[in-house]
């Protein structure tokens, strides 16, 4: 069973690129997705419409695209 981890952030593409390259001692073993419009956050219901801000979310999605586990919170992890 293959596992892929992707991190989604609110920074724009250029800021995400700078983050990856700013310090060689820090490595990101997963792809980073730039989502400054919060489209992905809203699609996965990781957005607080009342506060107008993104939430933290962790998802386990199977190879067929089914969400098997989700945790959404205002607090990380």
Phi and psi restraints in degrees (range 20) as a CNS / XPLOR table:
assign (resid 1 and name C) (resid 2 and name N)
       (resid 2 and name CA) (resid 2 and name C) 1.0 -82.8 20.0 2
assign (resid 2 and name N) (resid 2 and name CA)
       (resid 2 and name C) (resid 3 and name N) 1.0 141.8 20.0 2
assign (resid 2 and name C) (resid 3 and name N)
       (resid 3 and name CA) (resid 3 and name C) 1.0 -123.3 20.0 2
assign (resid 3 and name N) (resid 3 and name CA)
       (resid 3 and name C) (resid 4 and name N) 1.0 132.8 20.0 2
assign (resid 3 and name C) (resid 4 and name N)
       (resid 4 and name CA) (resid 4 and name C) 1.0 -125.6 20.0 2
assign (resid 4 and name N) (resid 4 and name CA)
       (resid 4 and name C) (resid 5 and name N) 1.0 133.5 20.0 2
assign (resid 4 and name C) (resid 5 and name N)
       (resid 5 and name CA) (resid 5 and name C) 1.0 -111.4 20.0 2
assign (resid 5 and name N) (resid 5 and name CA)
       (resid 5 and name C) (resid 6 and name N) 1.0 132.9 20.0 2
assign (resid 5 and name C) (resid 6 and name N)
       (resid 6 and name CA) (resid 6 and name C) 1.0 -131.0 20.0 2
assign (resid 6 and name N) (resid 6 and name CA)
       (resid 6 and name C) (resid 7 and name N) 1.0 133.9 20.0 2
assign (resid 6 and name C) (resid 7 and name N)
       (resid 7 and name CA) (resid 7 and name C) 1.0 -103.7 20.0 2
assign (resid 7 and name N) (resid 7 and name CA)
       (resid 7 and name C) (resid 8 and name N) 1.0 133.7 20.0 2
assign (resid 7 and name C) (resid 8 and name N)
       (resid 8 and name CA) (resid 8 and name C) 1.0 -113.9 20.0 2
assign (resid 8 and name N) (resid 8 and name CA)
       (resid 8 and name C) (resid 9 and name N) 1.0 129.6 20.0 2
assign (resid 8 and name C) (resid 9 and name N)
       (resid 9 and name CA) (resid 9 and name C) 1.0 -126.5 20.0 2
assign (resid 9 and name N) (resid 9 and name CA)
       (resid 9 and name C) (resid 10 and name N) 1.0 168.4 20.0 2
assign (resid 9 and name C) (resid 10 and name N)
       (resid 10 and name CA) (resid 10 and name C) 1.0 -90.7 20.0 2
assign (resid 10 and name N) (resid 10 and name CA)
       (resid 10 and name C) (resid 11 and name N) 1.0 -6.8 20.0 2
assign (resid 10 and name C) (resid 11 and name N)
       (resid 11 and name CA) (resid 11 and name C) 1.0 -70.2 20.0 2
assign (resid 11 and name N) (resid 11 and name CA)
       (resid 11 and name C) (resid 12 and name N) 1.0 157.7 20.0 2
assign (resid 11 and name C) (resid 12 and name N)
       (resid 12 and name CA) (resid 12 and name C) 1.0 -76.2 20.0 2
assign (resid 12 and name N) (resid 12 and name CA)
       (resid 12 and name C) (resid 13 and name N) 1.0 173.4 20.0 2
assign (resid 12 and name C) (resid 13 and name N)
       (resid 13 and name CA) (resid 13 and name C) 1.0 -59.4 20.0 2
assign (resid 13 and name N) (resid 13 and name CA)
       (resid 13 and name C) (resid 14 and name N) 1.0 -44.6 20.0 2
assign (resid 13 and name C) (resid 14 and name N)
       (resid 14 and name CA) (resid 14 and name C) 1.0 -64.7 20.0 2
assign (resid 14 and name N) (resid 14 and name CA)
       (resid 14 and name C) (resid 15 and name N) 1.0 -42.2 20.0 2
assign (resid 14 and name C) (resid 15 and name N)
       (resid 15 and name CA) (resid 15 and name C) 1.0 -64.7 20.0 2
assign (resid 15 and name N) (resid 15 and name CA)
       (resid 15 and name C) (resid 16 and name N) 1.0 -36.9 20.0 2
assign (resid 15 and name C) (resid 16 and name N)
       (resid 16 and name CA) (resid 16 and name C) 1.0 -65.7 20.0 2
assign (resid 16 and name N) (resid 16 and name CA)
       (resid 16 and name C) (resid 17 and name N) 1.0 -41.1 20.0 2
assign (resid 16 and name C) (resid 17 and name N)
       (resid 17 and name CA) (resid 17 and name C) 1.0 -63.4 20.0 2
assign (resid 17 and name N) (resid 17 and name CA)
       (resid 17 and name C) (resid 18 and name N) 1.0 -42.4 20.0 2
assign (resid 17 and name C) (resid 18 and name N)
       (resid 18 and name CA) (resid 18 and name C) 1.0 -63.2 20.0 2
assign (resid 18 and name N) (resid 18 and name CA)
       (resid 18 and name C) (resid 19 and name N) 1.0 -39.5 20.0 2
assign (resid 18 and name C) (resid 19 and name N)
       (resid 19 and name CA) (resid 19 and name C) 1.0 -58.8 20.0 2
assign (resid 19 and name N) (resid 19 and name CA)
       (resid 19 and name C) (resid 20 and name N) 1.0 -44.5 20.0 2
assign (resid 19 and name C) (resid 20 and name N)
       (resid 20 and name CA) (resid 20 and name C) 1.0 -66.3 20.0 2
assign (resid 20 and name N) (resid 20 and name CA)
       (resid 20 and name C) (resid 21 and name N) 1.0 -30.1 20.0 2
assign (resid 20 and name C) (resid 21 and name N)
       (resid 21 and name CA) (resid 21 and name C) 1.0 -108.1 20.0 2
assign (resid 21 and name N) (resid 21 and name CA)
       (resid 21 and name C) (resid 22 and name N) 1.0 0.9 20.0 2
assign (resid 21 and name C) (resid 22 and name N)
       (resid 22 and name CA) (resid 22 and name C) 1.0 -70.4 20.0 2
assign (resid 22 and name N) (resid 22 and name CA)
       (resid 22 and name C) (resid 23 and name N) 1.0 -34.2 20.0 2
assign (resid 22 and name C) (resid 23 and name N)
       (resid 23 and name CA) (resid 23 and name C) 1.0 -142.0 20.0 2
assign (resid 23 and name N) (resid 23 and name CA)
       (resid 23 and name C) (resid 24 and name N) 1.0 114.7 20.0 2
assign (resid 23 and name C) (resid 24 and name N)
       (resid 24 and name CA) (resid 24 and name C) 1.0 -66.7 20.0 2
assign (resid 24 and name N) (resid 24 and name CA)
       (resid 24 and name C) (resid 25 and name N) 1.0 -17.5 20.0 2
assign (resid 24 and name C) (resid 25 and name N)
       (resid 25 and name CA) (resid 25 and name C) 1.0 -78.6 20.0 2
assign (resid 25 and name N) (resid 25 and name CA)
       (resid 25 and name C) (resid 26 and name N) 1.0 -12.9 20.0 2
assign (resid 25 and name C) (resid 26 and name N)
       (resid 26 and name CA) (resid 26 and name C) 1.0 -104.3 20.0 2
assign (resid 26 and name N) (resid 26 and name CA)
       (resid 26 and name C) (resid 27 and name N) 1.0 123.3 20.0 2
assign (resid 26 and name C) (resid 27 and name N)
       (resid 27 and name CA) (resid 27 and name C) 1.0 -119.1 20.0 2
assign (resid 27 and name N) (resid 27 and name CA)
       (resid 27 and name C) (resid 28 and name N) 1.0 147.1 20.0 2
assign (resid 27 and name C) (resid 28 and name N)
       (resid 28 and name CA) (resid 28 and name C) 1.0 -113.2 20.0 2
assign (resid 28 and name N) (resid 28 and name CA)
       (resid 28 and name C) (resid 29 and name N) 1.0 109.9 20.0 2
assign (resid 28 and name C) (resid 29 and name N)
       (resid 29 and name CA) (resid 29 and name C) 1.0 -77.0 20.0 2
assign (resid 29 and name N) (resid 29 and name CA)
       (resid 29 and name C) (resid 30 and name N) 1.0 0.0 20.0 2
assign (resid 29 and name C) (resid 30 and name N)
       (resid 30 and name CA) (resid 30 and name C) 1.0 -128.2 20.0 2
assign (resid 30 and name N) (resid 30 and name CA)
       (resid 30 and name C) (resid 31 and name N) 1.0 159.5 20.0 2
assign (resid 30 and name C) (resid 31 and name N)
       (resid 31 and name CA) (resid 31 and name C) 1.0 -66.5 20.0 2
assign (resid 31 and name N) (resid 31 and name CA)
       (resid 31 and name C) (resid 32 and name N) 1.0 147.0 20.0 2
assign (resid 31 and name C) (resid 32 and name N)
       (resid 32 and name CA) (resid 32 and name C) 1.0 -110.9 20.0 2
assign (resid 32 and name N) (resid 32 and name CA)
       (resid 32 and name C) (resid 33 and name N) 1.0 127.2 20.0 2
assign (resid 32 and name C) (resid 33 and name N)
       (resid 33 and name CA) (resid 33 and name C) 1.0 -104.7 20.0 2
assign (resid 33 and name N) (resid 33 and name CA)
       (resid 33 and name C) (resid 34 and name N) 1.0 125.8 20.0 2
assign (resid 33 and name C) (resid 34 and name N)
       (resid 34 and name CA) (resid 34 and name C) 1.0 -85.7 20.0 2
assign (resid 34 and name N) (resid 34 and name CA)
       (resid 34 and name C) (resid 35 and name N) 1.0 125.8 20.0 2
assign (resid 34 and name C) (resid 35 and name N)
       (resid 35 and name CA) (resid 35 and name C) 1.0 -135.5 20.0 2
assign (resid 35 and name N) (resid 35 and name CA)
       (resid 35 and name C) (resid 36 and name N) 1.0 64.2 20.0 2
assign (resid 35 and name C) (resid 36 and name N)
       (resid 36 and name CA) (resid 36 and name C) 1.0 -66.8 20.0 2
assign (resid 36 and name N) (resid 36 and name CA)
       (resid 36 and name C) (resid 37 and name N) 1.0 -21.6 20.0 2
assign (resid 36 and name C) (resid 37 and name N)
       (resid 37 and name CA) (resid 37 and name C) 1.0 -86.6 20.0 2
assign (resid 37 and name N) (resid 37 and name CA)
       (resid 37 and name C) (resid 38 and name N) 1.0 -5.1 20.0 2
assign (resid 37 and name C) (resid 38 and name N)
       (resid 38 and name CA) (resid 38 and name C) 1.0 64.5 20.0 2
assign (resid 38 and name N) (resid 38 and name CA)
       (resid 38 and name C) (resid 39 and name N) 1.0 22.4 20.0 2
assign (resid 38 and name C) (resid 39 and name N)
       (resid 39 and name CA) (resid 39 and name C) 1.0 -61.5 20.0 2
assign (resid 39 and name N) (resid 39 and name CA)
       (resid 39 and name C) (resid 40 and name N) 1.0 -46.2 20.0 2
assign (resid 39 and name C) (resid 40 and name N)
       (resid 40 and name CA) (resid 40 and name C) 1.0 -68.0 20.0 2
assign (resid 40 and name N) (resid 40 and name CA)
       (resid 40 and name C) (resid 41 and name N) 1.0 -40.2 20.0 2
assign (resid 40 and name C) (resid 41 and name N)
       (resid 41 and name CA) (resid 41 and name C) 1.0 -58.0 20.0 2
assign (resid 41 and name N) (resid 41 and name CA)
       (resid 41 and name C) (resid 42 and name N) 1.0 -45.0 20.0 2
assign (resid 41 and name C) (resid 42 and name N)
       (resid 42 and name CA) (resid 42 and name C) 1.0 -68.0 20.0 2
assign (resid 42 and name N) (resid 42 and name CA)
       (resid 42 and name C) (resid 43 and name N) 1.0 -40.6 20.0 2
assign (resid 42 and name C) (resid 43 and name N)
       (resid 43 and name CA) (resid 43 and name C) 1.0 -60.2 20.0 2
assign (resid 43 and name N) (resid 43 and name CA)
       (resid 43 and name C) (resid 44 and name N) 1.0 -36.3 20.0 2
assign (resid 43 and name C) (resid 44 and name N)
       (resid 44 and name CA) (resid 44 and name C) 1.0 -96.5 20.0 2
assign (resid 44 and name N) (resid 44 and name CA)
       (resid 44 and name C) (resid 45 and name N) 1.0 13.7 20.0 2
assign (resid 44 and name C) (resid 45 and name N)
       (resid 45 and name CA) (resid 45 and name C) 1.0 58.9 20.0 2
assign (resid 45 and name N) (resid 45 and name CA)
       (resid 45 and name C) (resid 46 and name N) 1.0 36.8 20.0 2
assign (resid 45 and name C) (resid 46 and name N)
       (resid 46 and name CA) (resid 46 and name C) 1.0 -107.1 20.0 2
assign (resid 46 and name N) (resid 46 and name CA)
       (resid 46 and name C) (resid 47 and name N) 1.0 46.4 20.0 2
assign (resid 46 and name C) (resid 47 and name N)
       (resid 47 and name CA) (resid 47 and name C) 1.0 -140.9 20.0 2
assign (resid 47 and name N) (resid 47 and name CA)
       (resid 47 and name C) (resid 48 and name N) 1.0 129.7 20.0 2
assign (resid 47 and name C) (resid 48 and name N)
       (resid 48 and name CA) (resid 48 and name C) 1.0 -91.5 20.0 2
assign (resid 48 and name N) (resid 48 and name CA)
       (resid 48 and name C) (resid 49 and name N) 1.0 103.4 20.0 2
assign (resid 48 and name C) (resid 49 and name N)
       (resid 49 and name CA) (resid 49 and name C) 1.0 -65.8 20.0 2
assign (resid 49 and name N) (resid 49 and name CA)
       (resid 49 and name C) (resid 50 and name N) 1.0 -33.4 20.0 2
assign (resid 49 and name C) (resid 50 and name N)
       (resid 50 and name CA) (resid 50 and name C) 1.0 -66.9 20.0 2
assign (resid 50 and name N) (resid 50 and name CA)
       (resid 50 and name C) (resid 51 and name N) 1.0 -47.2 20.0 2
assign (resid 50 and name C) (resid 51 and name N)
       (resid 51 and name CA) (resid 51 and name C) 1.0 -83.5 20.0 2
assign (resid 51 and name N) (resid 51 and name CA)
       (resid 51 and name C) (resid 52 and name N) 1.0 -17.6 20.0 2
assign (resid 51 and name C) (resid 52 and name N)
       (resid 52 and name CA) (resid 52 and name C) 1.0 68.6 20.0 2
assign (resid 52 and name N) (resid 52 and name CA)
       (resid 52 and name C) (resid 53 and name N) 1.0 39.3 20.0 2
assign (resid 52 and name C) (resid 53 and name N)
       (resid 53 and name CA) (resid 53 and name C) 1.0 -143.8 20.0 2
assign (resid 53 and name N) (resid 53 and name CA)
       (resid 53 and name C) (resid 54 and name N) 1.0 156.8 20.0 2
assign (resid 53 and name C) (resid 54 and name N)
       (resid 54 and name CA) (resid 54 and name C) 1.0 -73.3 20.0 2
assign (resid 54 and name N) (resid 54 and name CA)
       (resid 54 and name C) (resid 55 and name N) 1.0 157.2 20.0 2
assign (resid 54 and name C) (resid 55 and name N)
       (resid 55 and name CA) (resid 55 and name C) 1.0 -113.7 20.0 2
assign (resid 55 and name N) (resid 55 and name CA)
       (resid 55 and name C) (resid 56 and name N) 1.0 168.4 20.0 2
assign (resid 55 and name C) (resid 56 and name N)
       (resid 56 and name CA) (resid 56 and name C) 1.0 -87.0 20.0 2
assign (resid 56 and name N) (resid 56 and name CA)
       (resid 56 and name C) (resid 57 and name N) 1.0 135.2 20.0 2
assign (resid 56 and name C) (resid 57 and name N)
       (resid 57 and name CA) (resid 57 and name C) 1.0 -139.1 20.0 2
assign (resid 57 and name N) (resid 57 and name CA)
       (resid 57 and name C) (resid 58 and name N) 1.0 142.4 20.0 2
assign (resid 57 and name C) (resid 58 and name N)
       (resid 58 and name CA) (resid 58 and name C) 1.0 -125.9 20.0 2
assign (resid 58 and name N) (resid 58 and name CA)
       (resid 58 and name C) (resid 59 and name N) 1.0 129.3 20.0 2
assign (resid 58 and name C) (resid 59 and name N)
       (resid 59 and name CA) (resid 59 and name C) 1.0 -132.3 20.0 2
assign (resid 59 and name N) (resid 59 and name CA)
       (resid 59 and name C) (resid 60 and name N) 1.0 142.9 20.0 2
assign (resid 59 and name C) (resid 60 and name N)
       (resid 60 and name CA) (resid 60 and name C) 1.0 -115.3 20.0 2
assign (resid 60 and name N) (resid 60 and name CA)
       (resid 60 and name C) (resid 61 and name N) 1.0 114.5 20.0 2
assign (resid 60 and name C) (resid 61 and name N)
       (resid 61 and name CA) (resid 61 and name C) 1.0 -117.4 20.0 2
assign (resid 61 and name N) (resid 61 and name CA)
       (resid 61 and name C) (resid 62 and name N) 1.0 126.2 20.0 2
assign (resid 61 and name C) (resid 62 and name N)
       (resid 62 and name CA) (resid 62 and name C) 1.0 -76.7 20.0 2
assign (resid 62 and name N) (resid 62 and name CA)
       (resid 62 and name C) (resid 63 and name N) 1.0 170.4 20.0 2
assign (resid 62 and name C) (resid 63 and name N)
       (resid 63 and name CA) (resid 63 and name C) 1.0 -59.3 20.0 2
assign (resid 63 and name N) (resid 63 and name CA)
       (resid 63 and name C) (resid 64 and name N) 1.0 -21.7 20.0 2
assign (resid 63 and name C) (resid 64 and name N)
       (resid 64 and name CA) (resid 64 and name C) 1.0 -86.1 20.0 2
assign (resid 64 and name N) (resid 64 and name CA)
       (resid 64 and name C) (resid 65 and name N) 1.0 -3.3 20.0 2
assign (resid 64 and name C) (resid 65 and name N)
       (resid 65 and name CA) (resid 65 and name C) 1.0 93.0 20.0 2
assign (resid 65 and name N) (resid 65 and name CA)
       (resid 65 and name C) (resid 66 and name N) 1.0 7.7 20.0 2
assign (resid 65 and name C) (resid 66 and name N)
       (resid 66 and name CA) (resid 66 and name C) 1.0 -84.0 20.0 2
assign (resid 66 and name N) (resid 66 and name CA)
       (resid 66 and name C) (resid 67 and name N) 1.0 132.7 20.0 2
assign (resid 66 and name C) (resid 67 and name N)
       (resid 67 and name CA) (resid 67 and name C) 1.0 -77.1 20.0 2
assign (resid 67 and name N) (resid 67 and name CA)
       (resid 67 and name C) (resid 68 and name N) 1.0 115.1 20.0 2
assign (resid 67 and name C) (resid 68 and name N)
       (resid 68 and name CA) (resid 68 and name C) 1.0 -94.1 20.0 2
assign (resid 68 and name N) (resid 68 and name CA)
       (resid 68 and name C) (resid 69 and name N) 1.0 -25.3 20.0 2
assign (resid 68 and name C) (resid 69 and name N)
       (resid 69 and name CA) (resid 69 and name C) 1.0 -150.6 20.0 2
assign (resid 69 and name N) (resid 69 and name CA)
       (resid 69 and name C) (resid 70 and name N) 1.0 142.9 20.0 2
assign (resid 69 and name C) (resid 70 and name N)
       (resid 70 and name CA) (resid 70 and name C) 1.0 -148.4 20.0 2
assign (resid 70 and name N) (resid 70 and name CA)
       (resid 70 and name C) (resid 71 and name N) 1.0 144.2 20.0 2
assign (resid 70 and name C) (resid 71 and name N)
       (resid 71 and name CA) (resid 71 and name C) 1.0 -138.3 20.0 2
assign (resid 71 and name N) (resid 71 and name CA)
       (resid 71 and name C) (resid 72 and name N) 1.0 121.1 20.0 2
assign (resid 71 and name C) (resid 72 and name N)
       (resid 72 and name CA) (resid 72 and name C) 1.0 -124.5 20.0 2
assign (resid 72 and name N) (resid 72 and name CA)
       (resid 72 and name C) (resid 73 and name N) 1.0 131.9 20.0 2
assign (resid 72 and name C) (resid 73 and name N)
       (resid 73 and name CA) (resid 73 and name C) 1.0 -156.3 20.0 2
assign (resid 73 and name N) (resid 73 and name CA)
       (resid 73 and name C) (resid 74 and name N) 1.0 159.8 20.0 2
assign (resid 73 and name C) (resid 74 and name N)
       (resid 74 and name CA) (resid 74 and name C) 1.0 -75.0 20.0 2
assign (resid 74 and name N) (resid 74 and name CA)
       (resid 74 and name C) (resid 75 and name N) 1.0 -21.0 20.0 2
assign (resid 74 and name C) (resid 75 and name N)
       (resid 75 and name CA) (resid 75 and name C) 1.0 -100.3 20.0 2
assign (resid 75 and name N) (resid 75 and name CA)
       (resid 75 and name C) (resid 76 and name N) 1.0 140.3 20.0 2
assign (resid 75 and name C) (resid 76 and name N)
       (resid 76 and name CA) (resid 76 and name C) 1.0 -68.2 20.0 2
assign (resid 76 and name N) (resid 76 and name CA)
       (resid 76 and name C) (resid 77 and name N) 1.0 146.3 20.0 2
